[in-house]
Amino acid sequence: MYSILIVDDEPLIRMGLRQLIERCPLDLDIVGEAANGNEAIELLHQTKPHIMVTDIRMPVLDGLDVIKHIKTEQIMTKIIILSGYSDYAFLKKAIEYGVESYLLKPIDDEELLFNLQSIIQSLEKQVYEQIRFREGLEALRTNTLNRLVHHTISLEEYKEKSEFLGLDQTLCSTALLEIASEHFDDYSEKEKQLLLYAVSNICNEILAAEGYGLAFVNPIGHVVLLMNRHFADQPDHIRQHVLATNQKKILDYLNKETLLYRGTEVQGVHQLHQSYKLAQREMHSKLLPAQAVQAATSKSAECLNAYPKPLRDVLLYIDEHYSESLTLKGLAEAVQMNASYLGQIFKQETGTPFTEYVNRYRVEKATRLLQNTSMKVYEVSEAVGFTDYSYFLKIFKKHMHANPSSIK
């Protein structure tokens, strides 16, 4: 419902406007009536109406002064002016102030309703655009933080985006929150997202209250807590209490148990991915039985010995870091080789392009985990290095000609 203020020094006109607005089909609520400019200004500050219908000629303080006050004080009220034929000079000035529309007296009911409807549509469009803008900011915020913990954003880019998004630049530790309900997988995607969003909101409120950090939902359904230097400087019992409070409030408000997995403290945002990786490992170590770890071992040394030493080093690096972000350029730097040359010899020796090899290797690891553990598909996806769940499903089906769920 949209609020409207009526301003006119003639009681009969105010009554006529009130009756017209009350019986019209538009979603309007009359929040006050004023007989002069002073009363109008007082009611404007009290009620903050969406729309004001005002006469331009009034005693004490005229409509033009009221409009000037609205613009000076940056009040967001939309304005419809009622004027007579002799008010041209006033009207011209009012238009310069940016009024939405004006009507000549005597007022035509249909014309007034048309103008009110146009303003309401404009207000609704503004609300919609604000919602879309906030959604866009939230998506950018989540994407930026997810790239940060997966080490796929440069420090310079993160600093630039953090200034725009109001993100913390002193983040130095992580934790993962997982909803413990055994029925969580039975929820619809919309229900999951709503629940995760609620959990994230609770965590954000608790962390922000003392300036300890922030939270976001990662693409595979975990709430990620990112704590800053101020949090790290607190005594251990305070840090434990803050994290436990998150779980307690989630249980109190949402009736959901959660599991918490902590990463270690690192020096700053440039190393945050290391803390996140440790939190992931803690999560997966509690999910993996000992025999599953053995089942998911790497290629044998005998197989690797078939390759030249430089390539053996590369393949060993992939085996040790496949769950992390891997690029040909980054791997070339790690083994001190030229990226272009590495790509050539990699394909020449293995018969497979680098990206294709890594994807297939990860799918092999994922298959073993699916067959030998009780891990959920989305947990396996992240455990083997896929940050995009949809992409994991696509690559898995390409190599295995089956969906991951059918492998279990």
N, C-alpha and C positions, 0 to 999 in steps of 0.2 A: 504494500500500500504506500502511496506517495502523499506527502503532506502538503497542504496549500494554505497560504495566508492571504486574507482579503483586506485590502486597504483602500478606503474611500471615505470622504467626509460626509457623503449623503447616505443616511440610514436606509432609504428605500432601495438605493442601488446595491448596498451591502446585502440587504435581505434578498433581493432578486438574484444576486450572484450565488448566495448561499443555497437558495432553493434549487437553482439550476444545477449546481454541483452535487447536491445531495441526491437528486433524482437521476443524474446522468449515469450511464453504465461504466464510466471510468473508475478505476480503483484509487479514489482520492479521499483524503481525510482532512477536513477543515480544522486546523489547529489554532486558529485565532482570527479576530477581526480588529482592525485599527481604524480610527477616525482621522488621524493625522500622522505626519512623518515621525514625530517623537515616539508615539505609541508603536508605530511600525518597527522602528529600530529596536525598541525594547523587546518586542515579541520575536523579532528575527534572532536575537541572541538567546532568548529563552527556548524557542521551539525549533530553530534551525530548519525551516521548511524547505522542501524540494522546489516549490514553486511559489511565487508571489504575484498576485494580480493587483495592480495599484493604479489609482488615479494619478495624473501628473500634476494637477492643480489642487492643493490642499492648504489649509491654514497651519500656522505654527512652523511647520517644516514641509516643503512640498515633495512630490514624488521624485523629482530630479535629485534632490539632496539625499533622499533615501537610497537611490540607485548609486550615487557617487559613494556613499558610505559602504554599500555592499561591495563595490569594486575595490575601494581602498583597503577594506578589511579582508579582502579575498574570501568573502562568503560565497559558497557555491550555489546559492539559490538562483533558479531560473526566473526570468522576469517577463511578465506580460503587462504592457502599459495600456491604460484606458485614457483616451484624450479626445478633446473637442477640436473642431475645425480651426479654431483660432490659436491652437497650441503649437503651431508649426516650429517656432524657434525652440521651445522646450523639447519637442519631439526630436528635432535634429540633434540636439545635444545628447539626448538619451540614447539615440542610435549610436552615437560616437562612443558611449560607454559600453556598448555591446549587449543591449537588451535582445531577448529572443524574438519578440514580436510585439506589435501594437495594434490596438483596435480603436476605431472611431466610435464615439457615442452618437446616437443610442446603440447599445450593444446588440449585435445579432447573435442569437443563441447558438446557431449552428457554427458560425465562424469561431466563436469562443471555444466550443467543444473541439473543433478541428485543431485549433492552436494548442489546446491542452493535450490532446492526443499526440500531436507531433512532439511536444516536449517530453511526454512520458516515453515515447519510442526512443528519443535521444538519450534519456536517462538510462533506459534499459540497455541500450547499446554501450553506454559508458561502463555500466556494471559488467556486462559480458566481456568487454575488452580488458577491464581490470582483472577479471577472473582468468582470462586467457594469458594475460601478462604474468600473473602470479604463478600459473601453472608452468609457463615457459621458464620462469626463474627457478622454480623448484626442480624442473627437469634438468636445467643447466647445473644447478647446485649438486644434484645427485650424480650426474655424469662426471662433474669435476672431481668430486670426492672419490668416486669409484675408480677413476683413472689414477688418482693420487695413491690409493692403497695398492693398486696393481702396477704402479711404477710406469705408467704409459703417458705421463704428462711431465713436461719439463718444469724445473723449479721456477723459471721465468714466467711461463704461462700460468702456473698456479698462482703466483704472486699477483699477476695482472687480474686474473679472474676472482681471486679472493678479495681484492679491493672493491671490485664491482658488486660481488655477492655478499660481502660482509663476513667472509669466512676467516677462521683463525689461522694465523701464520706461525703459531708456536706449538702446533700439534706434535706430540712426541710419543704417544702410546695408543694402543687399540684394544678393543675387546669385541667379541662376537656374542650376540644374544640369539638363542634359538628357542622357538616355541616348542615346549616339550610335549604337547598334546599328541597322543598317538592317532587322533582323528583329524589332524591338521591337513593331511593329504587328501582327505575326503571333501574338504571345503571347495567351493567353486573359486575360480580365479579372482572374481570380484570380492568374495568374502575374505580370501587370503590377503588381498591388497588392503582392504579396509582395516583388518586386524593388525597387519604389519604397520600401517600408517598410524594407527592408534598407539601401538607400542613405541614407535619412533617419536611421536609427539610427547609421550610421557617422559621418555629419556631426555629429549631435548629440553623440556621444562626443568628437569632436575639438574642437568649439567649446566644449563644457562643461568640458573638461579644464583650460583656461586661463581660463575665464570670459569667453569671447569672444562668446557668443551662442547661437543655437539654430537648428533646422531643422524644416520640416514639408513635407508633400506637398500641393500644391494640387489642386483638383478636376480639372484637365485633364492631370495626369500629369507635372508638373515638381516637383523638390525645390527649395524656397525656403530660402535661407540668410539669416538675419537677424542682423546683427552689431551690437554695442553700442558705447558710448562707449569702453570699455576697449580694444576692438579698434581703434577709430579713432585712439586715442592712441599706438599702436605705430608704429615706423618702417615705411616702405613695404615693405622687404624682408621684414619679419616678417609683414606682412599677406599679401603674395604667397605666402610659404611656407605659411601656414596654409591658404589656399585651394587651393594646389597639393597639399597633404597630403591634403585631402579626395578629390581626384581620384585620387591615387596609391593610397590605401587602398581605394577602390572598385575600382580595377583589380586590386590585389593579392588582395582577398578575394572579389570577385564576378566578376572577369575581364570587366569592362565599362568601355569607354571612355566618358567624359562630356565634354560641352561646357559651359563656364562663361561666363556673361554677367553683368557687374557693373553695378550702379547706382551713382550717385554718393552721396557722404556728404551727409546733410541734418542739420538742427538737432536733430531728435528724433522721437519716435513720431508726433507730429501731422503730420509731413511725410514719413513713411516711404513713403506711396503714390507720392510723386514719385520717390523712388529706385527703387521697384519698376517704375514706368512706364518709366524710362530703361533698366532691365535688359531689359524686354520689347522696347523699341525696338531695343536692341542685338541681341537675338535675331532679331527680325523683319528687321532691315536685312541681316543675314547670310544670311537665307533668301530675301529678295526680290531678284530681278534688277532692273536699272534700268528695263526696259520695263514691269515689273509695277507699279512705283511710279507710273509715268505712267498706266497703265491704271486705277489705283485713285484717280484724282483726284476732286476734289469737283465739285459742281454749278457750272455756269458763272455768271459774274457777270450775264449777260443774264437768266437764269432768276430769280435773286434780285431783280433790279431790278423785277420785276413785283409785289413785295410792298411794303407801307409800311415806312418805315425801321425802326421799332421791331422789326417782325417780321423784317426782313432781318438785324438784329443777332443775333436769336435763332437764325435758321437758320445764320448764319455760325458762331455759337458751337457749334452742334450739329456742323457740318462739321469744326470744328477739334478738338472734344473727344468725338466719338462713341465713341472707344475707351475712354473713362473712364466712371466712374459718373455718370449723368445723372438728375436728378430735376427735376420742374417747379419745386419750391421752390428748389432750388439754382440752377437756371438763372435764375429770376426775380431772385434776389439778385445774380447775376453781371451782369445787364443792368439792375439797379435798377428793377424793376417789381413790382407786386403779383401774387402767384402766381395768385390767383383770376381776376383780370382777364386775365393772360397766357394762362391756359388757355382762356378764352372767345374771345379774339381769335385765338388759334392755331388753334382748331377752325374758327372762322368764316372765316378767310383761306385755310387749307390744305384745309379739308374733312375733316380727320383729327384725332382726339384726339392729344395730345402723345405719350403712350406708344406708341400705334400708329404714329405717324410715325417715332419713333426706332427702333423695332423694324424697320420696313420699310426705313429708311435703312441700318441695319446689315446687313440681309439683302442689300441691293444691293451694299454694299461686300464682303460675304463672297462673293457670287457672282462678282464680278470677280477677287477673289483666288484663288478656286478654279479659275477658268478660265485665269488667266494666270500662276499660280505653281505650284511643287511643294510648297507648304505642306500639311501634314496638316490634316484637318478640325478637330481639336481646337485646333490652332494658330490657324487662321482664326477659330474661335469666340472665343478670347481676344483676338485682334488687333483685332476689331471691337467689343469691349466687353461680351461675354457672360461673366459669371463662373460661370454654371451651364450646363454642357455639355448636359444633358438639355433645359433650357429653350431653348437655341439650336436644337437639333434640332427641337423642337416648333414654334417660331416660323418656322424656315426652311421646314419642310414646309407650314405654313399659308399662307405667301406664295408659295412656288414650286411647290407641289403635287408636290414631289419631295424625295428625301433629298439632303443635301449631297454624298455620295459619288458620286451619279449625275451631278452637274454637272461633275465634274472631267474 
